[in-house]
């Protein structure tokens, strides 16, 4: 029985597991998004989030502490220069896990793990566009109201992109 055993050993010895987590953390920091198995992603999240929290304080001591975990100068530099300023106000939850299905060979559940503030689909402009698009769809039968507002808001034919392209082509033909 696994009572009170919080660490997933991932079928590896301690030194192998430590090297695996360090390498995956470096890849996550440098690339902002990696694909892996769900078990490794969950283990990586518990490994990398305290490291990202340490990066909020840009001091020599915190840089040395982070380097002891990551063992990669480029990753430490990237973490303190680009990642830390973006997550400065965030109280935690720096990683997002998105399940992607099952692997063909062994059936392992795969996923993406990514840094939250670096995904444009979910943050700022991209998220607002998605919310606005999703809000337009509803199960109510308000078809008449939608068609009336659609005709009122329609742009004249001369202002549509197709008409503009046709006008430009016509001018180009006259010049030749």
Buried (B, 14 or more C-beta within 10 A) or exposed (E): EEEEEEEBEBEEEEEEBBEBBBBBBBBBBEEBBBEBBBBBBBBBBEBBBBBBBBBBEEEEEBBEBBBEBBBBEEBBEBBBEEBBEBBEEEEEEBBBBEEEEEEEEEEEEBBBBBBBBBBEEBEEEEEEEEEEEEEEEEEEEEEEEEEEEEEEEEEEEEEEEEEEEEEEEEEEEEEE
